[in-house]
Amino acid sequence: MEIFKYMEKYGYEQVVLCHDKASGLKAVIVIHDTTLGPALGGCRMWPYESEDEAITDALRLARGMTYKNAAAGLNIGGGKSVIIGDSRKDKSEELFRAFGKFVQSLGGRYITAEDVGTSPADMAWVALETDYVRGLNDANSSGDPSPVTALGTYKGMKAMAKLAYGDDSLKGKKVAIQGVGHVGMYLAEFLHKEGAKLIVTDIHPELVEKAVKDFAAKAVRPEEIYGVDCDIFAPCALGAIINDETLPQLKCKIVAGAANNQLKEPEKHGVEIEKRGILYAPDYIINAGGVINVADELMGYNQERAHAKAADIYNTILKVFEIAKRDSIPSYLAADRLAEERIARIGELRKKYIPPRCC
């Protein structure tokens, strides 16, 4: 890949290749944009098939974090890191401490946290070498982000109901949840308490059984979830699940869930879903509760404040659709525009000269 051309095209600031022979560390840290503040994004550990694949994934994820953080109203930029390795067998204290040294070398331009393949325990090793890590299991930590991701998703879903039905009540609404892991199960609990009727699926039967028992959910096979008759389809597991094969099966008015990268081809499927009369909640808008929760640690974690900010995803969803109407564009593009406009406004503001305080 012609990395400098790619960086110039999409506005990247920095790509750091990290190698430590003693620990076996091979990692990539990408800082996309720090207009709003230091770049915050988790550290993913994955057995990439090639170094190019790892770099490409880090670039994609870092840019996504810029948009997610900006649209969520956070004063942080976007970044991401990936470690090449199998999280089931390649983890060690030495590896994560070596990674921490590289994070520290950036002087606070990048702040890391857990992500796919890493855990708070891994971040505790990272924290032995750097101050720029969040999401630890200690008294000052925000803890498991899953409940807050679910809270934001639930509030965003209510906003989508208001747009589709003129009323944000979910009582009696049929919601099909694809994936009842950490986030999906918490989301099911919120919905059940409001009186929604749940249809669930997951590749793990024990999770489906729990949802059926605890929330009176109806279970369907994983391949059946796309075609169920429902009001809201909530993807909470895999990415790329809105595609050529699944779109014709959907029998819902709304797609609103916590999964990342739901549109397999945004330029194609983001337009097609709208043509079918389905309202789509852009994934990085509605699932931002987790990063909102972690980002609150930068101010000294306050659970009430973090939860209130996550609940405000309701209003962010409404803003996205205001922009979509204003500019006559699909919701996935309106989400990008919301983020880009905020970055531009704050960037212009920070160019203005402010005299230093004296005396």
Order of alpha helices (4+ residues) and beta strands (2+ residues): alpha-beta-beta-beta-beta-alpha-beta-alpha-beta-alpha-alpha-beta-alpha-beta-alpha-beta-beta-beta-alpha-beta-alpha-alpha-alpha-alpha-alpha
